[in-house]
Amino acid sequence: MVQITVKLFAGARQRAGCDEVTLELEEPATVGSVREALRQRWPDLKPLVDRAFFAVNFQYSADATTL
């Protein structure tokens, strides 16, 4: 298991009610697995998560990017 901290902005922050969340994911964790974990934990975020850009170490990253 790996712990990932996800910072939330704008509408995602409002819907989740916090500015960051910590997720525990199976290794190898990817941007796609983070996206799926967010959808499951906060179903109201799905429309935002589906079209959101994710950055890893300040670089926009594809779903296949390993964390």
C-alpha positions as CSV (number, residue, x, y, z in Angstrom):
1,M,0.0,0.0,0.0
2,V,1.1,3.5,-0.7
3,Q,-0.3,6.8,0.8
4,I,-1.0,9.6,-1.7
5,T,-1.9,13.1,-0.8
6,V,-4.3,14.8,-3.3
7,K,-4.7,18.6,-3.2
8,L,-8.2,19.8,-4.2
9,F,-9.0,23.1,-5.8
10,A,-12.0,25.2,-6.7
11,G,-15.2,23.1,-7.2
12,A,-13.6,19.9,-6.1
13,R,-12.6,21.5,-2.8
14,Q,-16.1,22.8,-2.3
15,R,-17.8,19.5,-3.0
16,A,-15.4,17.4,-0.9
17,G,-15.4,20.0,2.0
18,C,-11.6,19.9,2.4
19,D,-8.5,21.1,0.6
20,E,-6.6,17.8,0.5
21,V,-7.2,14.1,1.1
22,T,-5.0,11.2,1.8
23,L,-5.7,8.0,-0.1
24,E,-4.2,4.5,0.5
25,L,-3.8,2.7,-2.8
26,E,-2.4,-0.6,-4.0
27,E,1.0,-0.4,-5.6
28,P,1.8,0.4,-8.3
29,A,-0.4,3.4,-7.9
30,T,-1.2,5.5,-10.9
31,V,-3.0,8.8,-11.7
32,G,-5.8,6.6,-13.0
33,S,-6.1,4.7,-9.7
34,V,-6.2,8.1,-7.8
35,R,-9.0,9.2,-10.2
36,E,-11.0,6.1,-9.5
37,A,-10.5,6.3,-5.7
38,L,-11.8,9.8,-5.7
39,R,-14.8,8.8,-7.7
40,Q,-15.6,6.0,-5.3
41,R,-15.0,8.1,-2.1
42,W,-16.9,11.2,-3.3
43,P,-19.5,10.3,-6.0
44,D,-20.4,14.0,-6.2
45,L,-16.9,14.7,-7.6
46,K,-17.3,12.3,-10.5
47,P,-18.1,15.0,-13.1
48,L,-15.1,17.1,-12.0
49,V,-12.7,14.2,-11.6
50,D,-13.6,12.8,-15.0
51,R,-12.3,15.9,-16.7
52,A,-9.7,17.1,-14.2
53,F,-6.0,17.5,-14.9
54,F,-3.7,15.8,-12.4
55,A,-0.2,17.0,-11.8
56,V,2.6,14.9,-10.3
57,N,5.5,16.9,-9.0
58,F,4.2,20.0,-10.8
59,Q,3.9,18.2,-14.2
60,Y,0.5,17.4,-15.7
61,S,0.3,13.7,-16.0
62,A,-1.7,11.0,-17.9
63,D,-3.7,8.3,-16.1
64,A,-1.0,5.8,-16.8
65,T,1.7,7.8,-14.9
66,T,3.0,5.8,-11.9
67,L,3.2,7.6,-8.6
